[in-house]
Amino acid sequence: MLETISFLERLLIDGDVVVLGLSGGQDSMCLLDILCGIKKRISIIAAHINHNIREESNSEALFIKDYCSNRNIILETTKFNKKSSNTNYSEAELREKRYQYFEKIIKKYKAKYLFTAHHGDDLIETILMRITRGSDLKGYAGFDLITNKDSYQVIKPLIYTTKNDIEEYNKKNKIPSVEDKTNKSDKYTRNRYRKKVLPFLKEENPKVHLKYLKFSEELKKYYDYVDNVITKEMNVRYKDNTLSLDNIELLDDFIIEGIIKKILDYNYPDNLYLVSDRHTKLLKKVIYNNKPNIDIPLPGNILIKKRYNKLYITGNSQNNNDYYIKITKHTKLPNNHYIDTIEEQDNNSNYCIRLNSEELVLPLYVRTRKNGDKIRIKNLNGAKKIKDIFIDLKLDKDQRQTQPIVVDKNDTIIWLPGLKKSEFSKAKNEEYDIILWYN
């Protein structure tokens, strides 16, 4: 316990405002007492969450309220609503909700630190559980003593101590607490590690928690190094929710996986539990796939779109892009372009077409592509599939869906504005009475 107290004495300075996640259990009550005894003029805000799951939750909240009131400790509380009558929140969902609440309190009091009461035994259990079920380099390291957030730090100062240390401290200092009966149930994986694995490890080495802390710190060093490499590559490739795939095959597979995980982190800041390793592997397959156009929906209304050498991360819109519009003097298109009927234009590019109305069946329309569409291109014998033209010009899937196609009343394709003209296009020295301009 001396190492925890020494760490806090070095960390805290006069005037610091700290928030402590206070459950009322032995661990958080011990940490609260230690903070109250620190020889620094700090402001302590106790934050209690009634998870509203167990019958004892309300009585535990009353215990904390009385304890803090009797010692003039500022207390903030909240009570989670039940998810439904049949379903409980998952551990990941509860964790997200807890930290959202803590951040709210941190902002309210402009706190510098958030303290949680995770201790050395918790670190051992976390590492062993992740090794057993599988994780990544960061996960295998367990949790950190200090985690940097945007405007505050999360601190776990009891990481140097064991559950037995905490129990002895509370007994010596007569610190009251409440007991969560579920902590003894073999129904929960962590409890089984706590009751069956930890006693064996501590029998081998009473200070085994410090060995696991050393293991965690070493693993974290390697993770930080690799993460720095990934971040540098990410900063070059990922901008405006778009990942450049240029020469990405030259990168190490491990770096590519790291980039994908960071993209998921950025797009699921408050609900990362929605995605898993399965989604990471799926996106990696998309990147390596030779197909130029792929759409992959992800949880939470996120859509991943591969378009040739770009990977776009967007909202998952279900809107239909099809349109069929009669051409007038000034026709606005859904792609924010216009087709204007004009008097004269010197431009001979694919953005302008001259037509003879006697060769067409009026009126003219503009629409999106349909399966089987073909166009007889000017100065080219035979018809060519619109699909093949799009592929030759390397139009991505979104461009293909919105590319305007001008047809007459019989649905004969006359023009692909900006791309190709049909055999109906007239030169300036030929007879024509319609000029269309795409802008």
SULNORBEL-V347142 format. One record per residue. N is the residue number from 1. SS is DSSP state (H for helix, E for strand, C for the rest). Layout:
n: [N,N]
ss: [SS,SS]
This chain:
n: [1,2,3,4,5,6,7,8,9,10,11,12,13,14,15,16,17,18,19,20,21,22,23,24,25,26,27,28,29,30,31,32,33,34,35,36,37,38,39,40,41,42,43,44,45,46,47,48,49,50,51,52,53,54,55,56,57,58,59,60,61,62,63,64,65,66,67,68,69,70,71,72,73,74,75,76,77,78,79,80,81,82,83,84,85,86,87,88,89,90,91,92,93,94,95,96,97,98,99,100,101,102,103,104,105,106,107,108,109,110,111,112,113,114,115,116,117,118,119,120,121,122,123,124,125,126,127,128,129,130,131,132,133,134,135,136,137,138,139,140,141,142,143,144,145,146,147,148,149,150,151,152,153,154,155,156,157,158,159,160,161,162,163,164,165,166,167,168,169,170,171,172,173,174,175,176,177,178,179,180,181,182,183,184,185,186,187,188,189,190,191,192,193,194,195,196,197,198,199,200,201,202,203,204,205,206,207,208,209,210,211,212,213,214,215,216,217,218,219,220,221,222,223,224,225,226,227,228,229,230,231,232,233,234,235,236,237,238,239,240,241,242,243,244,245,246,247,248,249,250,251,252,253,254,255,256,257,258,259,260,261,262,263,264,265,266,267,268,269,270,271,272,273,274,275,276,277,278,279,280,281,282,283,284,285,286,287,288,289,290,291,292,293,294,295,296,297,298,299,300,301,302,303,304,305,306,307,308,309,310,311,312,313,314,315,316,317,318,319,320,321,322,323,324,325,326,327,328,329,330,331,332,333,334,335,336,337,338,339,340,341,342,343,344,345,346,347,348,349,350,351,352,353,354,355,356,357,358,359,360,361,362,363,364,365,366,367,368,369,370,371,372,373,374,375,376,377,378,379,380,381,382,383,384,385,386,387,388,389,390,391,392,393,394,395,396,397,398,399,400,401,402,403,404,405,406,407,408,409,410,411,412,413,414,415,416,417,418,419,420,421,422,423,424,425,426,427,428,429,430,431,432,433,434,435,436,437,438,439]
ss: [C,H,H,H,H,H,H,H,H,H,H,C,C,C,C,C,E,E,E,E,E,C,C,C,C,H,H,H,H,H,H,H,H,H,H,H,H,C,C,C,C,C,E,E,E,E,E,E,E,E,C,C,C,C,C,C,H,H,H,H,H,H,H,H,H,H,H,H,H,H,C,C,C,E,E,E,E,E,E,C,C,C,C,C,C,C,C,C,C,C,H,H,H,H,H,H,H,H,H,H,H,H,H,H,H,H,H,H,H,C,C,C,E,E,E,C,C,C,C,H,H,H,H,H,H,H,H,H,H,H,H,H,H,C,C,C,H,H,H,H,C,C,C,C,C,E,E,E,C,C,C,C,E,E,E,C,H,H,H,H,C,C,H,H,H,H,H,H,H,H,H,H,H,C,C,C,C,C,C,C,H,H,H,H,C,C,C,C,H,H,H,H,H,H,H,H,H,H,H,H,H,H,H,H,C,C,C,H,H,H,H,H,H,H,H,H,H,H,H,H,H,H,H,H,H,H,H,H,H,H,H,H,H,H,H,H,H,E,E,C,C,E,E,E,C,C,C,H,H,H,C,C,H,H,H,H,H,H,H,H,H,H,H,H,H,H,H,C,C,C,C,H,H,H,C,C,H,H,H,H,H,H,H,H,H,H,H,H,C,C,C,C,E,E,E,E,E,E,C,C,C,E,E,E,E,E,E,C,C,E,E,E,E,E,E,C,C,C,C,C,C,C,C,E,E,E,C,C,C,E,E,E,C,C,C,C,C,E,E,E,E,C,C,C,C,C,C,C,C,C,C,E,E,E,E,C,H,H,H,C,C,C,C,C,E,E,E,C,C,C,C,C,C,E,E,C,E,C,C,C,C,C,C,E,E,H,H,H,H,H,H,H,C,C,C,C,H,H,H,H,H,H,C,C,E,E,E,C,C,C,C,C,E,E,E,E,C,C,C,E,E,E,C,C,C,C,C,C,C,C,C,C,C,E,E,E,E,E,C]
